[in-house]
Amino acid sequence: MNINQYIDHTLLKPQAVADDINTLCEEAITHNFYAVCLNGCFVTQAVKLLQDTAVKVAAVIGFPLGAMATKAKVFEATQAIADGADEIDMVLNIGWLKAGDHDAVEREIKEIKTAIGEKVLKVIIETCFLNVTEKKVACQLCVNAGADFVKTSTGFGTGGATMDDIELMKEEVGSLVKIKASGGIKDYATAKAYIDLGVTRIGTSSGVAIMLASKS
């Protein structure tokens, strides 16, 4: 299994600087990761560094809380695409979801997907803040809105991906959308277990360590 092609090599720390992004992209090239995942201010830099490679650029928006205005999220997404991003990882509006304003949640996801067109949209539902019913509803709303992926976590909440959440998400979305597991995935065994459950993408800052372990 080419586990490298499941990995979004991720750096979202607020203290990240340009040199860190250089290293992230160099590592992604070395290990042929599927994508790098980073904050919007670094998209142009990453696109330039990766322009002659197969590594894609994913930008986060509404990150990490998901609570900004929809128009701001749409602008952030379209700017990232204009700067050269291939994929968008957006944070769902958790407050709207928990308040039962499902129409607003679905409408926002749909607006962002419409704005970015054929580019890939992953929706972070931040499972650690949701009960089982809310997780199921979030998955259904993502499917209805035309998202390409549902994603577990930002990595900034109180918890990350779990096997139980992946099984629940898979049951809800089936083959209609793909699943990205992220948050706390630091070793090869864990990454492979998620892939065996049907995950298509792994979001991790430990991609290099996972690759080294996969070859040992």
N, C-alpha and C positions, 0 to 999 in steps of 0.2 A: 504494500500500500504506500502510495506517495503522499505521506501525511503532510508534506510541505504545501501541497496544493489545497489543503483545507484551512490553512492558517492565514488569518489577518494579523500581521505583525503590528502590534499596537503600542503607541506611546501617547498618552493623554494627560500626563502629569502637568499641573499648572506651571511648574518650574522648568519645564523643558525649554531648551534653547536650540538655536540653529544647528550647532554642532551635534546635538543629540539626534536631530532629524537626519543629519548626514549619516550618522552611524546606523540609525534605523533602516534607512534606504540601502546602505551598503550591505547590511545583514540580509535584507530581503532579496537583494540581487544574488548574494552568495548562496543562499539556501533556496532560491527560486520560490519564495512564498507567493501565495495567490495575490495578496494585497498588503499594503500598509494602511493603518487606520490612525488618523491624527486629527488635531484641531484645525479649523478652517484657515487660520493665519499661516499655516505651513503648507497649504496645498500647492501653491505655485512653486515653492522650493522643491517639494517632493516630485511634482510632475517633471520638472527640469532634470532632476537626478535620475528619474526612471524612464525617461522618454524613449530610450532605445532598448527597453526591456519589456518582458511580458507582465511585470508586476503592476497591478492596478493600484489606484489611489482611492481610499475611502475617507470621507470627511464626516465628522459628527456635527449634528445641529441640534439646537435646543438642549445643549448638554451642560450639566448632567441632570437637571431637574425636570425638563420638559414643560416648564410652566410659563414660557414666554408667549407673547402674542402670536397668533397664527401667521399674520402678515410678516412678522419678523422672522419666523421660521422659514417661511417660503422664500423671503429675500436671502436668508443665509444659505439655503439650499441652492438656489439658482446662482448665487455668487460663487459657491464652491464648484458648481458644474462649469460656470464660465471660466473659472481659474484652471479647469482641467480635470476635476475629480471625475472618477468613473462611477462611484457609488456613494450613497448617502446613508448614514446611520442616524436616524432621528429618535429622539426620546418622546414617547407618547405622553400626553398630558394626564398624569397620574391622578391629579385632583379631580379633573372632570370625570374620569373613569369611576373613581370611588364615590363620587356624588351621584352617579347614575346618569350623567349627561352623555349617553352613548352616541347620540347623533352628532354632537360637537366633536367627539373623539374621531369618529369615522370621517366626518367632513374634513377635519384638519389633515388626516393622513391622505385622503383623496386629493386635497388641494396640493399637497407637496408632491405626490406622485404625478399628478397632472403637470405640475411646473417643471419637473425634471425629465418627463417623457420616458424614453426607453432606458434611461440610466437606472441602475439597481437601487431600490429603496428597502432598507432594513429598518424595522420598527422595534425599538427597545421598549419592552413592556415593564421592566424593572420588577421582576417576580417577587423579590424580597418584601415589597410593600403591599402585595396583593394576597387575598385569600383565594381558595380554589375556584370559586365561582367567578371572581374578577379576572383571574388568569384565563379562564375559558372564554369569557366575554371579550377580553382583549384580543385573543387569537381570532375570534370570529370577526371582530371589527376590522382587523388587519386584512383578513381575507376579503371581506366585503369591499374594502377601500382600494383593493388592487395592489397591496404591498407585495414585494417579492420575497421578503424574509420576515419572520418573527425572531426576535433576539431576546435572550434572557435578561441581560443586566448591563448597567453602565460600568460596573466595577467601583462605583463611588457610593453605592447604597450599603445597607447593613449585611448584605449577603450576595453571593454570586450564583452561578449555575448550579443546579442539582440534577441528579438522575431522575428524581420524581417529577421535576418540572419539565424536563425534556420529554419524558413519557407522556405527560399530560398534554403538552403542546403538540406532540406528534399525533396523539389521538384526536385533537381538535382540528388540526389543519390538514391531516392526511398528506396527499401529494399536491395540494392546491398551492401552498407556498413552502419555501424552504425554511430551515431552522438554523440559527446561529447560537451556539453556546459561548458565553463569555462570563468572566468574573471568577477568579480563583483557580483557573486552569494552569497549573504550573509544571506538570510532568507528562511524560509520554503515555503512561498507563491510563491516566484520567482522560487525556485527549482521545485516545483510541477507544475508550469505553463510550464516550459520547458519539463518536463516529459510528460505532457499532449499533448504537441506538437509532441512527438515522440522521444525525446532524450533518449538514453540508459544509458548515464553516465553523471554525474555532477562533474566537477572539482572545488573544493572549499577548502579554509582554514577555513571555518565557519561550518564545518560538525557537530561539537558538538552543536553549537547554533541551527542549523537546526533540529537536533534530539530532542533537548529539546522542541523546538516549536511544533514539530509534535506530541508530547505527551500531550500538554497542551489543 
